[in-house]
Amino acid sequence: MAGAHGPGEGFARDLERGRDENAPRLSNVSAGDGIGSALSSTNSSIMGDDIQGDMGEEWGPQHPCYPHINPHVPVDSTEHATTRIIRVRRDWLLHGDLAPAFSNLYPEILDPAGISEQEFRKVIGKLNTELGEAFNPYAGRNVVDSVMGALTGWLWDDFGMTATKKKLAALERWIEQWNTEMQKSMSTEDTGLVAAKIISLRQTGYMTLDIQIPDPEIAPAPSTAGANESRTALSMEPAASAIPA
C-alpha cells in the first residue's frame, strides 16, 4: 500500500533529478474576506505559481557544462568510472517540432577534452542540417515515401526504401567516422588520454546530443536559488552513508 513505506524507502532518489517542480503548495485557501486566494508563499507570483529563474545559469544537471554520469556504458566498467557525459539540449526554435535540432551554445568544458568551439559548431551545424532534411515532412522525397508506404502497406518502409532511413544511417556513419578521427588525433598528440566521443543519436532517441569526455573531476558547488531560499547541489555519486543497510 502507498502508506506502508515512507519517502525514499520504495525507490532510490535520482541524484540528477534535482528538486521536484510539481511539489504541492503549502496553502491556497481563501483570505479572510472570502475574495480571491491567499498567496502560498513569499516566492509566489500573484497567480500563485512559483517564480523560477533561469535554471541554465545555476550549477547542476541543467547547466550545459555539468558532467553527467555516463549511462551508456555498464556500471561496473572502467569507462563508467573514468568518463562523463556532456548533454547538449534540443533547440526547438530552429525546426520547431518537425525535426530534431540541437543548441549551438558551446559548453566550455569541452575545450580541455579536445573539442574547440569551432569544431563544436561545425558538428552542430552538420547534425542540424542533416536532421532537418531527413525529418522534414514537406520535402518532396518524404512525401513520395509517405504515399508509397500507404500504397504498399508500409512494406516500402520495412524494406528501407525511404530517404529518411538512408539519411539517418549516413549520419550515424558520419558520427562513427568523427569519433575515429578524434581518437586518432588524441592518440598522436596526447598518448594515454581518452578521446571525446559522440554518442549515437539513435541511442539517445534524438532528444539530446551526448558527448562522452574524460572525467573532469569537477565537484558540484553550493548554489543559491533565490533570496529566500538556499539549495546545496547534490553530489554526483551517492554517499555510502545514504545507502540503507
CYANA upper distance limits for C-alpha pairs under 8 A (distance plus 0.5 A):
  1 MET  CA      5 HIS  CA      8.22
  5 HIS  CA      9 GLU  CA      6.43
  5 HIS  CA     10 GLY  CA      6.95
  6 GLY  CA     10 GLY  CA      8.10
  8 GLY  CA     12 ALA  CA      6.65
  8 GLY  CA     13 ARG  CA      7.20
 14 ASP  CA     18 GLY  CA      8.35
 15 LEU  CA    234 LEU  CA      6.98
 15 LEU  CA    235 SER  CA      7.85
 15 LEU  CA    236 MET  CA      7.24
 15 LEU  CA    237 GLU  CA      8.19
 15 LEU  CA    238 PRO  CA      7.92
 16 GLU  CA     60 GLY  CA      8.42
 16 GLU  CA     61 PRO  CA      6.34
 16 GLU  CA     68 HIS  CA      8.37
 16 GLU  CA    234 LEU  CA      8.33
 16 GLU  CA    236 MET  CA      8.02
 17 ARG  CA     61 PRO  CA      8.02
 18 GLY  CA     60 GLY  CA      8.44
 18 GLY  CA     61 PRO  CA      7.93
 18 GLY  CA    234 LEU  CA      8.46
 25 ARG  CA     40 SER  CA      6.63
 26 LEU  CA     40 SER  CA      6.28
 26 LEU  CA     41 SER  CA      8.14
 27 SER  CA     38 ALA  CA      8.17
 27 SER  CA     39 LEU  CA      8.12
 27 SER  CA     40 SER  CA      5.63
 28 ASN  CA     37 SER  CA      6.52
 28 ASN  CA     38 ALA  CA      6.27
 28 ASN  CA     39 LEU  CA      7.05
 28 ASN  CA     40 SER  CA      6.28
 28 ASN  CA     48 GLY  CA      8.44
 29 VAL  CA     37 SER  CA      6.21
 29 VAL  CA     38 ALA  CA      6.54
 30 SER  CA     34 GLY  CA      5.94
 30 SER  CA     35 ILE  CA      7.12
 30 SER  CA     36 GLY  CA      6.41
 30 SER  CA     37 SER  CA      4.66
 30 SER  CA     38 ALA  CA      6.07
 31 ALA  CA     35 ILE  CA      6.95
 31 ALA  CA     36 GLY  CA      7.26
 31 ALA  CA     37 SER  CA      6.22
 31 ALA  CA     38 ALA  CA      5.87
 39 LEU  CA     44 SER  CA      6.99
 39 LEU  CA     45 SER  CA      8.20
 39 LEU  CA     46 ILE  CA      7.59
 39 LEU  CA     48 GLY  CA      6.18
 40 SER  CA     44 SER  CA      6.99
 40 SER  CA     48 GLY  CA      6.96
 43 ASN  CA     50 ASP  CA      6.60
 43 ASN  CA     51 ILE  CA      6.81
 43 ASN  CA    228 ASN  CA      8.13
 44 SER  CA     48 GLY  CA      5.84
 44 SER  CA     49 ASP  CA      5.91
 44 SER  CA     50 ASP  CA      5.06
 44 SER  CA     51 ILE  CA      6.39
 45 SER  CA     49 ASP  CA      6.00
 45 SER  CA     50 ASP  CA      6.79
 45 SER  CA     51 ILE  CA      6.85
 54 ASP  CA     58 GLU  CA      8.02
 55 MET  CA     62 GLN  CA      6.68
 55 MET  CA     63 HIS  CA      7.74
 56 GLY  CA     62 GLN  CA      5.91
 56 GLY  CA     63 HIS  CA      5.27
 56 GLY  CA     64 PRO  CA      7.44
 57 GLU  CA     63 HIS  CA      6.83
 58 GLU  CA     62 GLN  CA      7.99
 58 GLU  CA     63 HIS  CA      6.76
 58 GLU  CA    223 SER  CA      7.55
 58 GLU  CA    225 ALA  CA      8.35
 59 TRP  CA     63 HIS  CA      6.08
 59 TRP  CA     66 TYR  CA      7.68
 59 TRP  CA    220 PRO  CA      7.78
 59 TRP  CA    221 ALA  CA      7.78
 59 TRP  CA    223 SER  CA      7.40
 59 TRP  CA    233 ALA  CA      8.08
 60 GLY  CA     66 TYR  CA      6.69
 60 GLY  CA    220 PRO  CA      7.79
 60 GLY  CA    233 ALA  CA      7.05
 61 PRO  CA     66 TYR  CA      6.26
 61 PRO  CA     67 PRO  CA      8.45
 61 PRO  CA     68 HIS  CA      7.63
 62 GLN  CA     66 TYR  CA      7.77
 64 PRO  CA     86 ILE  CA      7.69
 64 PRO  CA     87 ARG  CA      7.20
 64 PRO  CA     88 VAL  CA      7.15
 64 PRO  CA     89 ARG  CA      8.43
 64 PRO  CA    107 PRO  CA      6.23
 65 CYS  CA     86 ILE  CA      6.93
 65 CYS  CA     87 ARG  CA      8.46
 65 CYS  CA    107 PRO  CA      5.71
 65 CYS  CA    108 GLU  CA      7.30
 65 CYS  CA    109 ILE  CA      6.22
 66 TYR  CA     86 ILE  CA      6.96
 66 TYR  CA     87 ARG  CA      8.44
 67 PRO  CA     84 ARG  CA      5.90
 67 PRO  CA     85 ILE  CA      6.00
 67 PRO  CA     86 ILE  CA      5.97
 67 PRO  CA    215 ASP  CA      8.11
 67 PRO  CA    216 PRO  CA      8.15
 67 PRO  CA    218 ILE  CA      8.27
 68 HIS  CA     84 ARG  CA      6.02
 68 HIS  CA     85 ILE  CA      5.38
 68 HIS  CA     86 ILE  CA      6.81
 68 HIS  CA     87 ARG  CA      8.19
 68 HIS  CA    236 MET  CA      8.23
 69 ILE  CA     80 HIS  CA      7.90
 69 ILE  CA     83 THR  CA      8.22
 69 ILE  CA     84 ARG  CA      5.78
 69 ILE  CA     85 ILE  CA      6.68
 69 ILE  CA    236 MET  CA      7.85
 70 ASN  CA     80 HIS  CA      6.26
 70 ASN  CA     83 THR  CA      7.07
 70 ASN  CA     84 ARG  CA      5.60
 70 ASN  CA     85 ILE  CA      5.90
 70 ASN  CA    212 GLN  CA      8.06
 71 PRO  CA     75 VAL  CA      8.33
 71 PRO  CA     80 HIS  CA      8.24
 73 VAL  CA     77 SER  CA      7.45
 73 VAL  CA     79 GLU  CA      7.27
 73 VAL  CA     80 HIS  CA      6.52
 74 PRO  CA     80 HIS  CA      7.11
 75 VAL  CA     80 HIS  CA      6.14
 75 VAL  CA     81 ALA  CA      8.45
 76 ASP  CA     80 HIS  CA      7.40
 77 SER  CA     81 ALA  CA      7.54
 78 THR  CA     82 THR  CA      6.70
 79 GLU  CA     83 THR  CA      5.92
 80 HIS  CA     84 ARG  CA      8.02
 81 ALA  CA    215 ASP  CA      8.36
 82 THR  CA    214 PRO  CA      6.51
 82 THR  CA    215 ASP  CA      5.77
 83 THR  CA    212 GLN  CA      7.05
 83 THR  CA    213 ILE  CA      6.08
 83 THR  CA    214 PRO  CA      4.87
 83 THR  CA    215 ASP  CA      4.94
 84 ARG  CA    212 GLN  CA      6.27
 84 ARG  CA    213 ILE  CA      6.06
 84 ARG  CA    214 PRO  CA      6.63
 84 ARG  CA    215 ASP  CA      5.66
 84 ARG  CA    216 PRO  CA      8.28
 85 ILE  CA    210 ASP  CA      6.55
 85 ILE  CA    211 ILE  CA      6.01
 85 ILE  CA    212 GLN  CA      5.15
 85 ILE  CA    213 ILE  CA      6.79
 86 ILE  CA    210 ASP  CA      6.25
 86 ILE  CA    211 ILE  CA      5.67
 86 ILE  CA    212 GLN  CA      6.95
 86 ILE  CA    213 ILE  CA      7.90
 87 ARG  CA    208 THR  CA      6.76
 87 ARG  CA    209 LEU  CA      6.19
 87 ARG  CA    210 ASP  CA      5.20
 87 ARG  CA    211 ILE  CA      6.96
 88 VAL  CA    102 PHE  CA      7.05
 88 VAL  CA    103 SER  CA      6.93
 88 VAL  CA    208 THR  CA      6.29
 88 VAL  CA    209 LEU  CA      5.45
 88 VAL  CA    210 ASP  CA      6.89
 88 VAL  CA    211 ILE  CA      8.46
 89 ARG  CA    102 PHE  CA      6.28
 89 ARG  CA    103 SER  CA      6.29
 89 ARG  CA    207 MET  CA      8.12
 89 ARG  CA    208 THR  CA      5.89
 89 ARG  CA    209 LEU  CA      7.27
 90 ARG  CA    100 PRO  CA      7.49
 90 ARG  CA    101 ALA  CA      6.10
 90 ARG  CA    102 PHE  CA      4.77
 90 ARG  CA    103 SER  CA      6.27
 90 ARG  CA    207 MET  CA      6.95
 90 ARG  CA    208 THR  CA      6.51
 90 ARG  CA    209 LEU  CA      8.37
 91 ASP  CA     95 HIS  CA      8.48
 91 ASP  CA    100 PRO  CA      8.18
 91 ASP  CA    101 ALA  CA      5.73
 91 ASP  CA    102 PHE  CA      5.20
 91 ASP  CA    103 SER  CA      5.33
 92 TRP  CA     96 GLY  CA      5.27
 92 TRP  CA     97 ASP  CA      7.15
 92 TRP  CA    100 PRO  CA      8.22
 92 TRP  CA    101 ALA  CA      7.30
 92 TRP  CA    102 PHE  CA      8.47
 94 LEU  CA    101 ALA  CA      7.10
 95 HIS  CA     99 ALA  CA      6.12
 95 HIS  CA    100 PRO  CA      7.53
 95 HIS  CA    101 ALA  CA      7.23
 95 HIS  CA    132 GLY  CA      7.37
 98 LEU  CA    132 GLY  CA      8.38
 98 LEU  CA    135 PHE  CA      7.20
 98 LEU  CA    136 ASN  CA      6.72
 98 LEU  CA    137 PRO  CA      7.80
 99 ALA  CA    131 LEU  CA      6.83
 99 ALA  CA    132 GLY  CA      5.88
 99 ALA  CA    134 ALA  CA      8.45
 99 ALA  CA    135 PHE  CA      5.69
 99 ALA  CA    136 ASN  CA      6.87
100 PRO  CA    128 ASN  CA      7.73
100 PRO  CA    131 LEU  CA      6.75
100 PRO  CA    132 GLY  CA      7.47
100 PRO  CA    135 PHE  CA      8.42
100 PRO  CA    206 TYR  CA      6.92
100 PRO  CA    207 MET  CA      7.85
101 ALA  CA    127 LEU  CA      7.95
101 ALA  CA    128 ASN  CA      5.50
101 ALA  CA    131 LEU  CA      7.56
101 ALA  CA    132 GLY  CA      7.93
102 PHE  CA    124 ILE  CA      7.17
102 PHE  CA    127 LEU  CA      8.46
102 PHE  CA    128 ASN  CA      7.11
102 PHE  CA    208 THR  CA      7.82
102 PHE  CA    209 LEU  CA      7.53
103 SER  CA    124 ILE  CA      8.01
104 ASN  CA    120 PHE  CA      8.31
104 ASN  CA    121 ARG  CA      6.61
104 ASN  CA    124 ILE  CA      6.70
106 TYR  CA    117 GLU  CA      6.70
106 TYR  CA    120 PHE  CA      7.49
106 TYR  CA    121 ARG  CA      8.13
108 GLU  CA    117 GLU  CA      8.37
109 ILE  CA    113 ALA  CA      7.91
110 LEU  CA    114 GLY  CA      7.14
110 LEU  CA    115 ILE  CA      5.89
110 LEU  CA    116 SER  CA      7.52
110 LEU  CA    213 ILE  CA      8.12
111 ASP  CA    115 ILE  CA      5.62
111 ASP  CA    116 SER  CA      5.73
111 ASP  CA    117 GLU  CA      7.84
113 ALA  CA    195 ALA  CA      7.54
113 ALA  CA    196 ALA  CA      6.64
113 ALA  CA    213 ILE  CA      6.65
113 ALA  CA    214 PRO  CA      7.46
114 GLY  CA    186 MET  CA      8.26
114 GLY  CA    195 ALA  CA      8.08
114 GLY  CA    196 ALA  CA      7.58
115 ILE  CA    119 GLU  CA      6.57
115 ILE  CA    120 PHE  CA      6.79
115 ILE  CA    196 ALA  CA      8.08
116 SER  CA    120 PHE  CA      6.61
117 GLU  CA    121 ARG  CA      6.68
118 GLN  CA    122 LYS  CA      6.70
119 GLU  CA    123 VAL  CA      6.76
120 PHE  CA    124 ILE  CA      6.74
121 ARG  CA    125 GLY  CA      6.43
122 LYS  CA    126 LYS  CA      6.70
123 VAL  CA    127 LEU  CA      6.68
124 ILE  CA    128 ASN  CA      6.49
125 GLY  CA    129 THR  CA      6.54
126 LYS  CA    130 GLU  CA      6.66
127 LEU  CA    131 LEU  CA      6.43
127 LEU  CA    171 LEU  CA      8.21
128 ASN  CA    132 GLY  CA      6.43
129 THR  CA    133 GLU  CA      6.86
130 GLU  CA    134 ALA  CA      6.60
130 GLU  CA    167 LYS  CA      7.89
130 GLU  CA    171 LEU  CA      7.82
131 LEU  CA    135 PHE  CA      6.52
131 LEU  CA    168 LEU  CA      8.06
132 GLY  CA    136 ASN  CA      6.28
133 GLU  CA    139 ALA  CA      8.01
134 ALA  CA    163 ALA  CA      7.61
134 ALA  CA    164 THR  CA      5.27
134 ALA  CA    165 LYS  CA      8.42
134 ALA  CA    167 LYS  CA      6.52
134 ALA  CA    168 LEU  CA      7.46
135 PHE  CA    164 THR  CA      6.96
136 ASN  CA    142 ASN  CA      7.80
137 PRO  CA    142 ASN  CA      6.38
137 PRO  CA    143 VAL  CA      7.15
138 TYR  CA    142 ASN  CA      7.30
138 TYR  CA    143 VAL  CA      6.89
139 ALA  CA    143 VAL  CA      6.79
140 GLY  CA    144 VAL  CA      6.90
141 ARG  CA    145 ASP  CA      6.65
141 ARG  CA    163 ALA  CA      7.29
142 ASN  CA    146 SER  CA      6.67
142 ASN  CA    162 THR  CA      7.91
142 ASN  CA    163 ALA  CA      7.25
142 ASN  CA    164 THR  CA      7.73
143 VAL  CA    147 VAL  CA      6.88
144 VAL  CA    148 MET  CA      6.63
145 ASP  CA    149 GLY  CA      6.41
145 ASP  CA    156 TRP  CA      8.05
145 ASP  CA    157 ASP  CA      8.42
145 ASP  CA    161 MET  CA      8.41
145 ASP  CA    162 THR  CA      6.15
145 ASP  CA    163 ALA  CA      7.95
146 SER  CA    150 ALA  CA      6.80
147 VAL  CA    151 LEU  CA      6.73
148 MET  CA    152 THR  CA      6.55
148 MET  CA    154 TRP  CA      8.10
148 MET  CA    156 TRP  CA      6.87
149 GLY  CA    153 GLY  CA      6.43
149 GLY  CA    154 TRP  CA      4.66
149 GLY  CA    155 LEU  CA      6.90
149 GLY  CA    156 TRP  CA      5.55
149 GLY  CA    157 ASP  CA      6.63
150 ALA  CA    154 TRP  CA      6.28
152 THR  CA    156 TRP  CA      6.74
154 TRP  CA    158 ASP  CA      6.98
155 LEU  CA    159 PHE  CA      6.59
156 TRP  CA    160 GLY  CA      7.18
156 TRP  CA    161 MET  CA      6.16
156 TRP  CA    162 THR  CA      7.47
157 ASP  CA    161 MET  CA      6.40
157 ASP  CA    162 THR  CA      6.38
160 GLY  CA    165 LYS  CA      6.96
160 GLY  CA    166 LYS  CA      7.86
161 MET  CA    165 LYS  CA      8.14
161 MET  CA    166 LYS  CA      8.18
162 THR  CA    166 LYS  CA      7.17
163 ALA  CA    167 LYS  CA      6.58
164 THR  CA    168 LEU  CA      6.64
165 LYS  CA    169 ALA  CA      6.56
166 LYS  CA    170 ALA  CA      6.70
167 LYS  CA    171 LEU  CA      6.64
168 LEU  CA    172 GLU  CA      6.75
169 ALA  CA    173 ARG  CA      6.90
170 ALA  CA    174 TRP  CA      6.79
171 LEU  CA    175 ILE  CA      6.82
172 GLU  CA    176 GLU  CA      6.84
172 GLU  CA    200 SER  CA      7.17
172 GLU  CA    201 LEU  CA      7.99
173 ARG  CA    177 GLN  CA      6.69
174 TRP  CA    178 TRP  CA      6.62
175 ILE  CA    179 ASN  CA      6.71
175 ILE  CA    198 ILE  CA      7.23
175 ILE  CA    200 SER  CA      7.74
176 GLU  CA    180 THR  CA      6.73
177 GLN  CA    181 GLU  CA      6.72
178 TRP  CA    182 MET  CA      6.62
179 ASN  CA    183 GLN  CA      6.64
179 ASN  CA    196 ALA  CA      7.90
179 ASN  CA    197 LYS  CA      5.90
179 ASN  CA    198 ILE  CA      7.07
180 THR  CA    184 LYS  CA      6.80
181 GLU  CA    185 SER  CA      6.69
182 MET  CA    186 MET  CA      6.70
182 MET  CA    195 ALA  CA      6.79
182 MET  CA    196 ALA  CA      7.35
182 MET  CA    197 LYS  CA      8.09
183 GLN  CA    187 SER  CA      6.61
183 GLN  CA    194 VAL  CA      8.27
183 GLN  CA    195 ALA  CA      5.70
183 GLN  CA    196 ALA  CA      7.97
184 LYS  CA    188 THR  CA      6.84
185 SER  CA    189 GLU  CA      6.72
186 MET  CA    190 ASP  CA      5.90
186 MET  CA    191 THR  CA      7.31
186 MET  CA    193 LEU  CA      7.36
186 MET  CA    194 VAL  CA      8.01
186 MET  CA    195 ALA  CA      6.30
187 SER  CA    191 THR  CA      5.36
187 SER  CA    192 GLY  CA      7.49
187 SER  CA    193 LEU  CA      7.79
187 SER  CA    195 ALA  CA      8.48
193 LEU  CA    214 PRO  CA      8.46
194 VAL  CA    213 ILE  CA      7.84
194 VAL  CA    214 PRO  CA      6.50
195 ALA  CA    213 ILE  CA      7.32
195 ALA  CA    214 PRO  CA      7.92
196 ALA  CA    211 ILE  CA      7.35
196 ALA  CA    212 GLN  CA      6.00
196 ALA  CA    213 ILE  CA      5.20
196 ALA  CA    214 PRO  CA      7.71
197 LYS  CA    211 ILE  CA      6.13
197 LYS  CA    212 GLN  CA      5.46
197 LYS  CA    213 ILE  CA      7.21
198 ILE  CA    209 LEU  CA      8.07
198 ILE  CA    210 ASP  CA      6.67
198 ILE  CA    211 ILE  CA      5.10
198 ILE  CA    212 GLN  CA      6.72
199 ILE  CA    203 GLN  CA      7.62
199 ILE  CA    204 THR  CA      8.13
199 ILE  CA    209 LEU  CA      7.76
199 ILE  CA    210 ASP  CA      5.97
199 ILE  CA    211 ILE  CA      6.48
199 ILE  CA    212 GLN  CA      7.47
200 SER  CA    204 THR  CA      7.34
201 LEU  CA    205 GLY  CA      6.52
201 LEU  CA    206 TYR  CA      5.61
201 LEU  CA    208 THR  CA      8.20
201 LEU  CA    209 LEU  CA      7.27
202 ARG  CA    206 TYR  CA      6.70
204 THR  CA    208 THR  CA      6.69
204 THR  CA    209 LEU  CA      7.82
204 THR  CA    210 ASP  CA      8.00
219 ALA  CA    235 SER  CA      7.89
219 ALA  CA    236 MET  CA      8.34
220 PRO  CA    233 ALA  CA      6.61
220 PRO  CA    234 LEU  CA      7.55
220 PRO  CA    235 SER  CA      6.69
220 PRO  CA    236 MET  CA      7.88
221 ALA  CA    232 THR  CA      7.89
221 ALA  CA    233 ALA  CA      6.71
222 PRO  CA    231 ARG  CA      7.41
222 PRO  CA    232 THR  CA      4.96
222 PRO  CA    233 ALA  CA      5.78
223 SER  CA    230 SER  CA      7.54
223 SER  CA    231 ARG  CA      6.47
223 SER  CA    232 THR  CA      6.24
223 SER  CA    233 ALA  CA      7.09
224 THR  CA    229 GLU  CA      7.43
224 THR  CA    230 SER  CA      5.17
224 THR  CA    231 ARG  CA      6.12
224 THR  CA    232 THR  CA      7.98
225 ALA  CA    229 GLU  CA      6.37
225 ALA  CA    230 SER  CA      5.96
225 ALA  CA    231 ARG  CA      6.59
226 GLY  CA    230 SER  CA      6.99
235 SER  CA    239 ALA  CA      8.45
238 PRO  CA    242 ALA  CA      7.47
238 PRO  CA    243 ILE  CA      8.22
239 ALA  CA    243 ILE  CA      7.61
